[in-house]
């Protein structure tokens, strides 16, 4: 019960040494424009050696460096290294921790957040940061004309949150309704420099600024790196931000690296080849076959090849359960009688060999799933869900009890004597899901169900699922985002935009859907974590019993980095490898100026 | 020109052997092409030996199974999974096989532990059938329209030739992708293959039609044709008796070009995952796993279908070469 707790401090500095020590250290050591009052954050990580460059690959070029309008992953990846947020989610503990805000308090009803900002910090161009920048930032994100993707995060229920300045280093956020884990929405929301952007915003030209061709001097952020140069089609180079506000335990200013370089290599396999030839230092996500290749390859077998464990991605099979135009698609409408039968979905789920998917599709680097929350989500997974192994016997029993029977050839018939068969659509660009479909096809063949696997171009597939509803079953994956239950509300609420099995519905299609809606809405506003967990456990249980999504597997996050890269702590949350880029360092001393692109690292 | 005699003999022999082998796929393949062995994915080919693990010689070939003892003797005319010959008669007899739980993976297994050898044989049926049928269709339409255009001239000629130019300009790969997206979902893989064949064939009529038209056009002006016309022969008779025979060499040459071309069209479509659907094998979807470089690098036996596609294409094309040289 959160209600009886008075204002409680959520963000506390928990690591050894504490704030006071950090302050003392930075006063005496920090140079480069640090004022006496600069309230730096002391990183708890292993102390490293400054210098050197890190080269990473990206699948595509960033489209922009403007945090307000960036939509694509490559842009966000680069921008994230150049900017900082008020409150961060620690990618390892999956909990929030102070960032530019050194602490915050929450009101009893969970609707008011008062954030205390660090004092004396500077943007990467040396200009001081204070509450005015924060106020400006949120004005910009909430500006409807800009259509910033961040705006959606800041709209809770129907209305956006509001922000007000209480002092030079204190701001208050007011939420339109109480929202559990509201501090998580601040993660990755870049604080913008008012002195550089206000003019453009007033002129209505904010969406045009900070393109890739902007002069580095007119871009500034609070992140560990700042723009150095951009070479079209080739790379973006960032350099160390001399004003960065984190220090290590010895008081050395972070980041350790002098340069961070993003190279554009479109194909995954080509990225692996670059890594093997030591042109790049980190692979942010590797397929299991490439992972094994790196293990067996002489040049890379001693590098840090890590299986970080199951990520947040979950792959699943689902049936078309929503209303379908029976005039246009009579066959689909007829088959929906089976799909909508919970027993049918349970029998299918029982017949699937999830272990085979783990073994054959992911080479063992995945985890079978019986609910939609991956075991990688340690805080929220309902560990009490049953994990029944594949059993054709049980599948047959369930189908028999539901009125299905088999003919002399072993084909499954429904109660009116029709053959049970259906098609599964998969994206042609995902070889993993195509393989899952092939395994499922074979599993269901053993039940007497004939399945056609149809691979479609991804957009054509989404169009069928979300718009035309011309499909019977589909295999998809969801993931990314945050561990918090609120991050996939749009999937589970019956009115949600990604309510895949029945999108765009006005009211729930079944009693269990109504119950899911009720529980999801309730957990969204419940502030007490324990109570919220109980509600979300129930959500997972109802979902696992009624199987709108028949969950299959969660692939593990596989990453690679050079052997001598220190503080490499990959996580299952995005960005897997660069989330702590300010702490990364080369273990062996770097020879300064040894090469045009990067420091020499001993082989 | 001794070489000119040798090459056609060689290619014709290879092609005949290949076609007979693939026709008898069900009999020669030890396993059902869709049968998965989930414990043995991407297994390298298992050799056939005459000496067992103890060093004793056997007249009957043995199949060694990794870690399993004893060796399994190869047996002939064994009873196994049912298959249909020409889609009509059902049989259970396979030329060779080993007793359960032994497994005979002559060309290794794919990612699902399916026997690659069986899949290549069965896949050949789909790929070659698509090549032949689409070619017959394209040549049939091309011959009919081309001879009408060439023989009658005038507006039918203009209409047909403008149509041919239109078809030549069609980006057929995108056309096929578009058609694939609109096909009903519940079509079985073989029906999809047939529809693809028909589309490939229909789209491919333009080139043979233009060639046929040219030949017919020149043939109808020949003196003996004019003479026959003078004697009152009907247009149909002139076309059938005097003009069309002139086109047969060209059609044969065209066939040797079109069969590999259409076969490769299927390979390309299946390679990008939009051709013949799982679990039915075709040479194209057998090659699809090679899109993953690690498989390409480590599982060389997965490249076997590529060899077959190459050999088949080369045989057809060099046969075409012979027709061209034979003509001059």
Interface residues (C-beta under 8 A of the other chain):
Chain A: X269 X272 X273 X287 X289 X290 X292 X293 X331 X353 X356 X359 X360 X421 X422 X423 X425 X428 X429 X431 X434 X435 X437 X438 X439 X441 X442 X452 X453 X454 X455 X456 X457 X460 X470 X471 X472
Chain B: X34 X36 X38 X41 X111 X112 X113 X177 X180 X181 X185 X186 X187 X188 X189 X272 X273 X274 X277 X278 X279 X288 X289 X291 X292 X293 X294 X295 X297 X298
